[in-house]
Amino acid sequence: MAGTTLDESTIPVIRGRFEGELLEPGDGGYDEARTVFNAMIDRRPRLIVRCSGAADVVAGILLARETSLPLAVKGGGHGVNGHAVCDDGIMLDLSPLKRIDVDPEARIARAQAGVTWGEFDAATQAHGLATTGGRITTTGIAGLTLGAGSGWLERMYGYTSHNLVAAEMVTADGQLVRASEDENADLFWGLRGGGGNFGVVTHFEYRLHEVGPMVTGGMILWPLEQAGEVLRFYRDWIEAAPDEISGGAAVVTAPPEGSVPTELQGKPVFAVIPISFGDPELLRPIREYGTPFADLTGPMPYVEVQKLMDAGSPWGFRNYWKAEAVQEFSDELVDLVLEHGKGVGSPFDACFFQPLGGALDRIPAAATAINPSAGKWFLHVFGIWETEEEAESEMAWVRRWGELMEPYARAGVPLTFSADTGDERVRATFGDEKYARLVALKDKYDPENLFRLNQNIKPS
Ligand SMILES: Cc1cc2nc3c(=O)[nH]c(=O)nc-3n(C[C@H](O)[C@H](O)[C@H](O)COP(=O)(O)OP(=O)(O)OC[C@H]3O[C@@H](n4cnc5c(N)ncnc54)[C@H](O)[C@@H]3O)c2cc1C
């Protein structure tokens, strides 16, 4: 069927090749399946394959080749750049693939590609185990793992990719392959940080660690006037803190809640999310610093810590983000990002400051495609708003942040945080040496660039 076109005569035949549902425009469930996290993305695939297993992934890849239609791959649909969905092409929707098997003895979890972090954490925490996972429960394990994967446990156990022990992937020519340290080791190296460039991953296997189930976490809030002083203290404290201390800091809008004084509600405030995976007393220095107007920290289950940022990142809003790595979070930079933070517009906008360090400094750089030299902090700006009318001012605010950061930024923010997708940005994510190795891998596994709707590594 080379040169196949999708029309009324071919679709009924093609349906027989798939176990899962096929959705066309107008079908029930079509709009739900094509909807992704970022409401700025409104694309209409010609066909959506609701995959029921690896066989559907194989059939979908072969169909894309036959029809020469673009192929998009959706895990959890959280990619802010919206690559998971395409216009007029074929979309492989992996979200029905929800199986998770936990082996508590071996401390391994095997999960299918449609699982989200909320689902993964629930399954592993039933055994008191976890691995580094995304900070929002609705994020997919698939895109996050392939793009490095940053989470609250990273200062103890590294990024999510560092905890990947194997993956099963369908290649551009429809072969199901396994990648681990012992099988297709070159592919395994590239899957850990190189994104969805080499094929469609159907299963991920992760190393698990004893975590919780109770840990200490929450949020502390200070008026913005104290932010400069508190952020400097926080920076110095966390840079010297043991690996069990994690979290981040942010300028956010204070919610209209009882714990927030009326005069601060709806205003930008300074927040620290401190987390201790060890002794709760380790959080005392930051809890006692300055005069916060709310200290909402305490013992809580790890699965609740994983939900701390959910309310600030709801589905169905428009998103425009940037992130940069810096080696030194200098006083000058602290002042700059806080001044910019005062300009938050929508109640969901935020400037987020993420300390790295701990295990991330010790994991051998050569083990994965991830750029090890990105820096000591990731600084983020999140524009998240509701209506089309706000788009111009929100995007200008985020772009301005990008300009301000230019003199300080170092290349190497992992793909998961890099919403920009230009070729130079992708190359800089890895550095020249690792990029060249990734291009060689692309030449081997996808020389025709079938998997190009992503932060693309182009074959030579
Ligand atoms: C609210 C929010 C919070 C976030 N928090 C974090 C965080 O804490 N840490 C972090 O590291 N990142 C975070 N991210 C970024 C997130 O990890 C990336 O956007 C990631 O790509 C999301 O994965 P997904 O499967 O949900 O996305 P999707 O949009 O479904 O996929 C993104 C891309 O990944 C590729 N892909 C997806 N599944 C597969 C597969 N099975 N095989 C091959 N390629 C595939 C495709 O190229 C696809 O276009 C966050 C994003 C959002 C919107």
PDBQT file of the ligand as one rigid body, heavy atoms in Angstrom, charges set to zero:
ROOT
HETATM    1  C1  LIG A 501       2.800  21.854  34.285  1.00  0.00    +0.000 C 
HETATM    2  C2  LIG A 501       4.091  21.222  33.860  1.00  0.00    +0.000 A 
HETATM    3  C3  LIG A 501       5.006  20.825  34.811  1.00  0.00    +0.000 A 
HETATM    4  C4  LIG A 501       6.216  20.262  34.444  1.00  0.00    +0.000 A 
HETATM    5  N1  LIG A 501       7.092  19.878  35.412  1.00  0.00    +0.000 NA
HETATM    6  C5  LIG A 501       8.251  19.293  35.060  1.00  0.00    +0.000 A 
HETATM    7  C6  LIG A 501       9.158  18.834  36.052  1.00  0.00    +0.000 A 
HETATM    8  O1  LIG A 501       8.933  18.959  37.237  1.00  0.00    +0.000 OA
HETATM    9  N2  LIG A 501      10.299  18.253  35.630  1.00  0.00    +0.000 N 
HETATM   10  C7  LIG A 501      10.597  18.103  34.308  1.00  0.00    +0.000 A 
HETATM   11  O2  LIG A 501      11.650  17.570  33.983  1.00  0.00    +0.000 OA
HETATM   12  N3  LIG A 501       9.767  18.542  33.368  1.00  0.00    +0.000 NA
HETATM   13  C8  LIG A 501       8.608  19.126  33.711  1.00  0.00    +0.000 A 
HETATM   14  N4  LIG A 501       7.762  19.569  32.745  1.00  0.00    +0.000 N 
HETATM   15  C9  LIG A 501       8.147  19.410  31.357  1.00  0.00    +0.000 C 
HETATM   16  C10 LIG A 501       7.735  18.025  30.893  1.00  0.00    +0.000 C 
HETATM   17  O3  LIG A 501       8.565  17.064  31.452  1.00  0.00    +0.000 OA
HETATM   18  C11 LIG A 501       7.869  17.904  29.383  1.00  0.00    +0.000 C 
HETATM   19  O4  LIG A 501       6.977  18.786  28.804  1.00  0.00    +0.000 OA
HETATM   20  C12 LIG A 501       7.609  16.468  28.915  1.00  0.00    +0.000 C 
HETATM   21  O5  LIG A 501       7.844  16.409  27.538  1.00  0.00    +0.000 OA
HETATM   22  C13 LIG A 501       6.206  16.050  29.218  1.00  0.00    +0.000 C 
HETATM   23  O6  LIG A 501       6.016  14.722  28.909  1.00  0.00    +0.000 OA
HETATM   24  P1  LIG A 501       4.579  14.240  28.396  1.00  0.00    +0.000 P 
HETATM   25  O7  LIG A 501       4.687  12.805  28.060  1.00  0.00    +0.000 OA
HETATM   26  O8  LIG A 501       3.517  14.666  29.338  1.00  0.00    +0.000 OA
HETATM   27  O9  LIG A 501       4.452  15.164  27.110  1.00  0.00    +0.000 OA
HETATM   28  P2  LIG A 501       3.965  15.006  25.619  1.00  0.00    +0.000 P 
HETATM   29  O10 LIG A 501       3.568  16.382  25.222  1.00  0.00    +0.000 OA
HETATM   30  O11 LIG A 501       2.978  13.922  25.456  1.00  0.00    +0.000 OA
HETATM   31  O12 LIG A 501       5.275  14.601  24.874  1.00  0.00    +0.000 OA
HETATM   32  C14 LIG A 501       6.295  15.521  24.638  1.00  0.00    +0.000 C 
HETATM   33  C15 LIG A 501       7.191  14.982  23.550  1.00  0.00    +0.000 C 
HETATM   34  O13 LIG A 501       7.887  13.860  24.057  1.00  0.00    +0.000 OA
HETATM   35  C16 LIG A 501       8.020  12.880  23.045  1.00  0.00    +0.000 C 
HETATM   36  N5  LIG A 501       7.367  11.654  23.512  1.00  0.00    +0.000 N 
HETATM   37  C17 LIG A 501       6.332  11.544  24.380  1.00  0.00    +0.000 A 
HETATM   38  N6  LIG A 501       6.081  10.261  24.617  1.00  0.00    +0.000 NA
HETATM   39  C18 LIG A 501       6.967   9.548  23.881  1.00  0.00    +0.000 A 
HETATM   40  C19 LIG A 501       7.233   8.163  23.720  1.00  0.00    +0.000 A 
HETATM   41  N7  LIG A 501       6.550   7.237  24.392  1.00  0.00    +0.000 N 
HETATM   42  N8  LIG A 501       8.212   7.789  22.878  1.00  0.00    +0.000 NA
HETATM   43  C20 LIG A 501       8.939   8.707  22.207  1.00  0.00    +0.000 A 
HETATM   44  N9  LIG A 501       8.744  10.031  22.327  1.00  0.00    +0.000 NA
HETATM   45  C21 LIG A 501       7.769  10.434  23.166  1.00  0.00    +0.000 A 
HETATM   46  C22 LIG A 501       7.398  13.431  21.804  1.00  0.00    +0.000 C 
HETATM   47  O14 LIG A 501       8.391  14.060  21.029  1.00  0.00    +0.000 OA
HETATM   48  C23 LIG A 501       6.446  14.462  22.334  1.00  0.00    +0.000 C 
HETATM   49  O15 LIG A 501       6.205  15.497  21.425  1.00  0.00    +0.000 OA
HETATM   50  C24 LIG A 501       6.527  20.108  33.076  1.00  0.00    +0.000 A 
HETATM   51  C25 LIG A 501       5.606  20.510  32.109  1.00  0.00    +0.000 A 
HETATM   52  C26 LIG A 501       4.392  21.060  32.485  1.00  0.00    +0.000 A 
HETATM   53  C27 LIG A 501       3.420  21.520  31.441  1.00  0.00    +0.000 C 
ENDROOT
TORSDOF 0
